[in-house]
Amino acid sequence: MLKTFLTTDGKDNLIHFFAIDCVAPHMKPRFKVYTHTHVNSLASAQHVMTMGGRLPTPKFLNTVWPLLMDMEDVPLAERDGLQKPLAEPDSKYCGLNPTFELMPGSAVPHVKMYVPVWQYARDEPGVVRRYQRLLETQGLGDYDMEAAVQCTLGDKRDTGMHNMASIVPTGDGESVAFTAYLGPRFWSKL
């Protein structure tokens, strides 16, 4: 399924590298294909997350996508095809960075999407507020993202510190696992 997608519907996904978990077979090592696209619309994210319609559309995608892409103010009718402009167009971090994870015995990959949020964010406080709202959509509103970021970073914050965010469907695709990644600028602020 993965090879078919990457050589047909997903041919715009440029392969960055492969990875293999170096663990014992009983620990279900993953084979991962890290890719990159130059597109960033909701429609392109849905195309990748569903592997061209081979997998069901994650139910959270329409809610989470505008939070990751700083486009809550964009009308719903315009979100699908909107390609957000990049803060730094010449950066290697642009578009979307999907990863396809395969485990022994399963032909159906788990699709994890990495988004370079700093490329699309207007300001750093907005990134943190949107992360908080994303957590709230998943029933994790008790976690205070602003307090955690303030405690860790204090006032030495800028948009570029938020390198990537990743989303991956959990369970039946209704919920999402979310991870926020801090980039190299984080270290220079400590």
C-alpha positions in Angstrom: 0.0 0.0 0.0 2.8 2.5 0.9 4.9 1.8 -2.1 1.8 2.2 -4.4 0.9 5.5 -2.7 4.4 6.9 -2.9 4.8 6.0 -6.6 1.4 7.1 -7.7 -0.9 9.5 -5.7 1.9 10.5 -3.3 4.7 11.0 -5.8 5.1 14.6 -4.7 6.3 13.3 -1.3 10.0 13.5 -1.6 11.7 10.8 0.5 14.2 12.2 3.0 15.3 9.0 4.7 14.3 5.7 6.1 14.6 4.5 9.7 14.3 1.2 11.5 13.8 0.8 15.2 16.7 -1.3 16.5 14.8 -3.4 19.0 13.9 -7.0 19.5 11.2 -8.4 17.2 8.8 -8.9 20.1 8.9 -5.1 20.7 7.4 -4.6 17.2 10.1 -2.5 15.5 8.9 0.1 13.1 10.2 0.7 9.6 9.7 4.5 8.9 9.7 6.5 5.7 10.3 10.2 6.3 9.1 12.4 3.4 8.6 16.0 2.6 6.2 17.9 0.4 6.2 21.5 -0.9 2.5 21.9 -0.3 0.7 22.9 2.9 -3.0 23.1 2.2 -5.7 21.2 4.2 -6.5 19.3 1.1 -2.9 18.2 0.6 -2.7 17.2 4.3 -5.9 15.2 4.0 -4.6 13.6 0.8 -1.4 12.5 2.6 -3.1 11.4 5.9 -5.5 9.2 3.9 -2.8 8.0 1.5 -4.9 9.2 -1.5 -8.1 7.9 0.0 -6.8 4.5 1.0 -7.3 5.2 4.7 -10.2 7.0 6.4 -10.0 10.7 6.9 -9.0 11.5 10.5 -12.0 13.1 12.2 -9.9 15.7 14.0 -8.1 17.1 10.9 -10.6 19.9 10.1 -10.4 21.1 13.7 -6.7 20.7 14.3 -5.4 22.0 11.0 -6.3 25.7 11.4 -4.6 25.6 14.8 -1.4 24.2 13.5 -1.3 26.5 10.4 -2.4 29.8 12.2 -5.5 30.1 10.0 -8.5 30.2 12.3 -9.4 33.5 10.8 -9.6 32.0 7.3 -13.2 31.2 6.2 -13.9 27.5 6.1 -14.7 27.6 2.4 -11.2 28.9 1.7 -9.1 26.6 4.0 -9.2 23.5 1.8 -7.0 24.8 -1.0 -5.1 27.6 0.7 -1.3 27.4 0.5 0.0 29.4 3.4 3.0 31.6 2.5 6.3 30.8 4.3 8.1 33.0 6.8 11.4 31.9 5.2 10.7 30.6 1.7 14.3 29.5 1.1 14.4 27.2 4.2 14.5 23.5 3.9 11.6 23.4 6.4 8.6 24.1 4.2 5.4 22.3 3.2 4.5 19.2 5.2 6.7 16.4 6.5 4.7 13.2 6.6 6.2 10.0 8.1 4.8 6.5 7.3 5.4 3.9 9.9 5.1 0.2 9.2 5.1 -2.6 11.8 5.7 -6.3 11.2 2.5 -8.0 10.2 0.7 -4.9 9.1 0.5 -3.7 5.5 -1.3 -0.5 6.6 1.0 2.3 7.8 0.5 4.8 10.5 0.7 8.3 9.0 2.3 10.9 11.2 2.4 14.5 10.0 5.1 17.0 11.0 4.3 20.7 10.4 7.0 23.4 10.7 4.7 25.8 12.6 7.3 28.6 12.8 6.9 28.9 9.0 3.2 29.7 9.3 2.9 31.5 12.7 2.3 35.2 12.9 3.6 35.5 16.5 5.0 33.3 19.3 2.2 33.9 21.9 -0.3 32.8 19.2 1.5 29.5 18.7 1.2 28.7 22.4 -2.5 29.8 22.5 -3.3 27.5 19.5 -1.4 24.6 21.1 -3.6 25.2 24.2 -6.8 25.1 22.1 -5.5 22.0 20.3 -5.1 20.3 23.7 -8.6 21.4 24.7 -10.1 19.8 21.6 -8.7 16.5 22.8 -10.0 16.9 26.4 -6.6 17.9 27.7 -7.6 21.5 28.6 -6.3 21.1 32.2 -2.8 21.2 30.9 -1.7 24.9 30.9 0.6 25.2 27.9 1.2 28.9 28.5 2.4 28.3 32.1 4.6 25.4 31.0 6.2 27.5 28.2 6.6 30.5 30.5 8.2 28.4 33.3 10.6 26.8 30.9 11.5 29.7 28.6 10.5 32.8 30.5 10.3 35.9 28.4 13.1 34.8 26.0 10.7 33.5 23.4 10.3 33.8 19.6 8.3 32.0 16.9 11.4 30.2 15.6 11.7 28.3 18.9 8.7 26.3 17.9 10.3 24.1 15.3 7.7 21.4 14.5 4.4 20.0 15.7 3.3 16.5 14.9 -0.1 14.9 14.7 -1.0 11.3 14.4 -4.4 9.6 14.7 -5.1 7.5 17.7 -7.8 4.8 18.2 -10.5 5.2 15.6 -9.1 8.4 14.1 -11.3 10.6 16.2 -8.5 11.6 18.6 -5.0 12.9 17.9 -1.7 12.5 19.6 0.1 15.8 19.5 3.8 16.7 20.1 5.4 20.1 20.1 9.1 20.2 19.1 11.4 23.0 20.1 14.2 23.8 17.6 17.8 25.1 17.9 16.8 28.6 18.8 15.5 27.2 22.0 19.0 26.3 23.1 20.4 29.7 22.4 17.8 31.2 24.7 18.7 29.1 27.8 
